[in-house]
Structure formats: C-alpha cells, structure tokens
Amino acid sequence: MLYYLFELSTLFHQSEIAKALHVFQYISFRAMGAGLSAFLISLLCGRTVINHLIKLRIGQPIRTAEDLHRSFALHEEKIGTPTMGGVLLVGSLLLSSLLWARWNNPLLWIVLFSGAYLGILGFFDDYLKVTQKRAAGIRSKQKFLLQSLLAAIVTLVFIYTPGLAAQAQELYLPFFKDPFFTHLGAATFLFYLLVIVGTSNAVNITDGLDGLAAGCSVMAAFTYAIFTYVAGNLKVAAYLHIPHNPYVGELSIVSMSLAGASLGFLWWNCHPARVFMGDTGSLSIGGILGVLAISCKQEIILILVGGIFVAEALSVILQVASFKTTGRRIFKMSPLHHHFELSGWKESTVTARFWIMAIIFGMMGLATLKLR
C-alpha cells in the first residue's frame, strides 16, 4: 500500500517531498521496511496476544507419559503454556505484506491466501486440541485433504493466470541454466502438492522445541527473499541464468515480512517459551515457503534451504518405516530434535545447533545462484 506514495510524488514535481516519496518505488527499500515492521508488530503486540490467550485458557496440551516416555519429563512444565500464538506471527506477516507490497500483483495474493488458508486450518486444529484436552486435533486424513485442496487451487491459479502460466509447468534443477522439464503436464498438480503440503507438514513437525521452528524459519525466509528479488530483476536474473518473472520480485516483501514476523515471535517463543505458535503458525509458515519456492522456480533447492525441516520430516518417516518393517527404531525418538534431547543434549543446545545448521543450509542455497 505504501508503494502508492511513490505515485503521489508526481504531484510535487521536483520538490524534496517528491524525492522522499520516490524511494517507495524500490522493492529493496520496501522489503527491508516490511521485515522491520513485521518484527515490530510481532514484538510489540506479543504481550497483548499472550495475555488474551491466557485469559481464554488456551493452553498447550502435552502428550501423556505413555506417549513420550522419558521425553515427557523434559517437557512436563510446558503444560498450559499458551498456544495458537501463530495468530501473532501470521497476523504480523499479513499486515506488513499488505502495508508495503503492490496490491496489483497476482503472486502476492496467491502467497497471502495460502498463508491465511493454512493459518485458519491450523487454528481449528489447535482449537480442537485445546477444547478436547488432547494432543491430536483434526484427523490426519482430513488435514491432508484440506492441504491438498489448497495445493490444487494454487496449481490451477498458476496454470491459468496470464504472466504465470509460461513457467508454471517448468521444473528447474540446481546448477543447470535451462529447465529440466519444460512441460510437467498433469504431474504439475502432484509436484505442487508435494512442495506445499510437504513443506507445511515438515515445519509443523519441527515445531517441537522452544524457538526451533521460528528460528529456522527466519533464515529460510531471508534466503527466499534473495531468490525472489533476483528472479524479479531482469538484469540480475539474466546474469545469474535463473528464470525471470517480473511479478516475483514483489514477493521479497512477503519473504522479509515472514523473516521479521518470525524473528519478532522468537522474542516470546525462545526458551523458556511464553507462547507456542501451534499449527496456526507452523502450517502457515511451511505453506508460504512452498508457494514462494514455486513462484521463483526454486522448488528443488528448498530441500537444501529447509534442510532442518527436511531432516525432521525424514526422521519421522524413517522411524515409522523401520518400526513397521523390522520392529526396531532408528532413533531414540522422532522427530530428530527429541532424539538429541534423549541423547543428553539440553533443549537450548539442540535449538541453537539446529539454528546454526539452518544458517549453513541457507548460505549453501544462496551459493547455488552463482553455480550454473
């Protein structure tokens, strides 16, 4: 919305006011402004949101000792900590994005719709957990179907929207200049489903320790702020040999809003957490990252950039597969962060080391821009 202050600059001709308003045309300036405002909104509104959640008695249920075994003793004190804090994170993200972005960009609305949709889905999931006093909310099959519906909607929008359709069915691989597939056809639906639903659930699985998912999301979001910015800049995209789309650059504002909102939320979510994001936040974050990756055609590199999320999801898949086929467990407990907890690492140690790896994965992802 603040972009349109730039258009008002023409009314002031060459005055100092015109020069000041002229800065709002630059995506780089608005992206930094979006990140800062999202951080401040999340930080300043955090205490109010937490107090309201406490008054509403929206406390986090923890699985029983039979479910968690030794891990229950490590997290027993977290019972009753306010959850659904994702409303703070998602709200800050949406407000900041709308404040700084150009509203006539179709990709903006696709990403924000995806984040809001999954945020609402996560909200109802958290609501059922709280009201029914159990750790399971919406049934897995129902949640998957609703996530798949979003993926189908996003796919159709990309395929049939002018300006997006040309690249919608292309698949790029890291280190290669040209698309590996130029026409995925019907497989586009499956591919987008894997990216959006997979990332959404992977972030959700990661959200098991104080500050873990929020901290890792900051680096992933910042990385995609760079990806989307360069993909939207014709000269830079041509120089780096990456697919260009003029609509994509505006998404760096959403990416920075996500980074800022996650950082502000981390202020309240770091150990010991004052509030949990719940599925309200984690499902939304993952979905937004997935759609950002699709928009700038950097879907495969998301596996590297979101390496922590991938490792957490894989640990659950491997644990379940191993136990069902051999009766043995690979890890002491899954997801992976619980394995390290039960190996003797303190919660804060696990979180900090996972943050470090998230930064390394993000840097490695950015390095692939030049290796083509």
N, C-alpha and C positions, 0 to 999 in steps of 0.2 A: 504493500500500500504506500509506503514512504517513497517508492520509486517515482510515483506520480508528482512528487515535489519537483523532480527534475523537469517535467514538462511545464511546470509553472514558471521555470526560470526564464522562459521566452518572454514573459510579461514584464520582466525587469531589465531586458536588453543586456547591456554590458556592465551593469552595476555590481557592487560587491555581493549583493544578495543573490544575483544570478550565478555568480561564481561559486557561492556557497552551496546553492541548490544543485549545481551541476554535478557535484560529487555523487549524488544519488543514482546516477546512471550506471555507475561502475558496479559490476557484480562482486568484485573483490571487496569493496567497501561495505556493501550491503551484507555480504556473507559474514564478515567479521562483526558487523553490528548485530546480526541475527544471533550469532554464537554468544556474544556478550549479553544481549537482552534476555535470551533464553536462560542463561546461567543466573542472572539476577532475579528473574521471575521465579525460578525454581528455588533459589536460595532464600529470597525474601518472603515468599509465600509458604515455605516449608513448615514453619512453626504453626501457622494458622491451620493448614491442612492436617497436620498431625493431631492438633488439639481437637479438631472436629471428628477425626477418625476415632480418637479415644472416647469422646462423648457418645459416639454412636456404637461404641463397644465392638468395633470391627477389629478383632484380634486374630492373629495368625494361629491356626490350629497346627499342631505338630503331630506327626505320626507316632503311634504308640511304641513303647519299648520293644514289643514283639516285632514290629516292622523294622526298626532301626538298630536293634541290638545295642552294641556299645556306643554307637553314634548318638543315641538318644540322650545319654548322659552329657554329651558335649553341647547339646542344643536345648536342653530342657528349660533353661532360664529364658528362652525366647518365646515361650508360650504366652500369648496375649499381646505381643508386640503388634502395633497397628499394621495392617496390610492394606492393599489397594492403593498404596502410595503412588502407583503408576499414574493415577489421575493427575498428580502434580507434574510428573515428568512429561506425560503426553500433552497435558494442557499447556505447559510452557513451550513445548515444541510447536504445537499447532498455532498458538498465539504469536510467537516470534516469527514463524514462517510467513504467516499471513501479513504481519506487520511490515516485513522487509522485502517480500517477493513481488514479482509482477503477476497480477491475477489473470492475465490473458494467456497463460502458459498451460497447455493441457497436461503436461507431465507433473506440474505442481499439484493439480487436483487428483491425479491418479495416486501419487505418493501419499498425500494427506488423507485421501479416502481410505487407502489401505491401512494406514496407521490408526485412523479413527475406528474403522471396522473391527480390526483385531483388538484394539483397546476396549471396545464395547464387549466383544466376545470374552476377553479376559476378565472384564469387570463382572459379568454374570457368573463366570467360573469361580472367581473369588467370592462372590456373594453367596453362592451355594455352599462353598466350603465353610464360610463363617456362620451362616444361619443353620446349617446342618451339623456343625461342630465336627467336621471330618476333613481329612487332607485331600480327598478326591471331590472334584466339583462336577462339571459337565462330563458325561461319559466320553471316553476316548474316540469312539466311532462318530459320535455326534460332533465333537470338536473338529475331527478330521474332515468331515463332510462340509462343515461351515467354512473351514480354511480352504478347502478345495473349491468351494463356490467362489470365494474371493479370487483365487488364482485363475479360475475360468473367466471371471469378469475382467480382470486385468489383461489377460491374454486377448480377449475379444476387442478391448479398447485399443490395445497396441496394434492389432492387425488391421483394424478398420478406421483408425484415425489418420487423416492426411498429415504427412510430415513425420509420422512414426512408423507407418506400415513398411516402408522400404527396408528398414533394418530389423524389423520385428522378428523375422524368421531366420535371421543370420546367427551363426554361432562362431565366436572368435575364441582362439586359444592363446594363452600367454606365449610371448616370444615370436609370434607369427603376425605379419603385417596384414595378410588377406584373410577373409573369413574361411574357417574350416568347412562349414556348411553354409551355402547361400540360401537354401530353402528347406527349412525343417518340416514344413507342411503340418500335418496333424500332430506330429511329435512336439510341436511348439507348446501345446497345452500341457503335455506331460513334463516338458522341460521347465516351464514356468512354475508348474505345481511343485516340482522338486526344489526349485530355488526358494520360492516364497514360503511354502509350508515347512520345508526342511530347515530354513534359517530361523523361522519363527519358533519352531519347537526346540531347536538347538539352543537358542538364547534362553528359552524357558527352562530347559534342563540345567543350564549354567547358573541360573539364579537360585543358588542353594546356600551361599555364604554371604555374610555382610559385605556389601560393596563389590562383590565379584562381577556380576553381570554389568552393573553400571560402569565400573572402571574399564572393563574390556570394551564396552560399547563406545566409550569416548574415543579410543584410538581407531576403531573400525570406522566410526562416523567421520573422523577427521581425514582418514585415508580416502574415503569416498567423496569427501568434499574436494580433494585434489583431483580425483578421477573425473568427477562431473565437471569441474571447472575447465580442465584441459580439453575434455571431449566437446565442450560447448564453444571453445575458441578455435576458429578455423585455422589460424596460422600455427598455433601450438599443436593442434591435433594432426595437421599435415606433417609437421616436423617430427613428431613422435610416432607417426604412422599408426594412429589409433582412429577408430570410426568417429566421425564428427556428426553432431546433430545440434543445430542452433538452440533447440529447446532445452538441452541437457544442462547447459551452464547454470541456469537458474536453480537447479537442484542443489548446487553447492550451498545455497542459502538454507535449504532444508537439512542438509548434512551437518552444517555448522550449528544449526538450531538443535539437532539431535545431540551433537557433541556437548554443547553448552548446557542443555537441559539435563543430560546425564551427569555432567560434572557438578551442576548445582544440586541434583538429587543425591549425589555421592556424599555431599556435606552432611546430610541427615542419615544416610544409609551406611556410612563407614562404621567399622566395629568400635564399640557396640552399637548396633543399628537402632535408631529411634523409630524407623519405619521401614517396611518392606515394600518393594514395588509390586509384588504379586504378579499374577498372569496379566493383569491390566497393563503393566509396563513391559514385561518381557516379551509377550506375544507381539505387541505393537512394535517394539524395537526391532525384533527379528524380521517382521514383515516389511518394515520400512527399508532396512538394509537390503533385503532381497529385491525389492522393486527398484531401489537405487542402482543395484548391480545390473539389473535388466536394462534400465534406461540408458546407462552409459556403455552397455555391451561388455561389461567386465564381470560376467557371472561366474566363470570358472575360477578367476583369481580370488573370488570371495572365499573359496576353500582355504586359501592361504591367509588372507587378511583376517578372516574369522577363525583362525586356527584353533583358538581355545574353545570356541563354540563347537567346532567340528570334533575335537578330541573328546569333549564332554559327551556329545551325542554318540560317538563311536564306542565309547566305553560302556554305555548302556546297551547298545546293540550287541556288542561282543559278549558282554556279561550274560545277557539273556540267551543268546545263541549257544554259548558254551554250556550253560547250566541245563538247557533243554536237551542238548545232544549228548553231553558227557556226564552231566550231573555234577560238574565241577565249576568253580568260579575262578575267573582270571584275576579279578581284583578283589580286594578285601571287601569293598562295597562300591557300587556305582551310584551316581556319576563319579567321575575321576577325582573330583575335589574331596569326596568322602574317603576315597582310598588313601590319600595322603594324610588326611586327618587321623585315620586309624593306624597309619604308619608312624604316628608320633609328632607330626607337624602341627603347630598351633594354627588356629583358624586365620589369624592375621598374617602368618607366614605363608600359608597356602595362597591367600588372596594376593599378597604383594608379589609373590613369584609368578603367579598367573598374569598379573598386570604387566610385569616385565616381559613375559613371553608375548603378550598381546602387542606390546610396543614393537618388539622384534619382528613379529609377523607383519605388522603394518608397514614397517620400514622395508621389509623384503618385498611386499606387494608393490610399494611405490617404486622400488628399484626396477621392476619389470617394465615400467613405462619406457625406459631407455633401451631395454634389451629386446629389440625387434629387428 
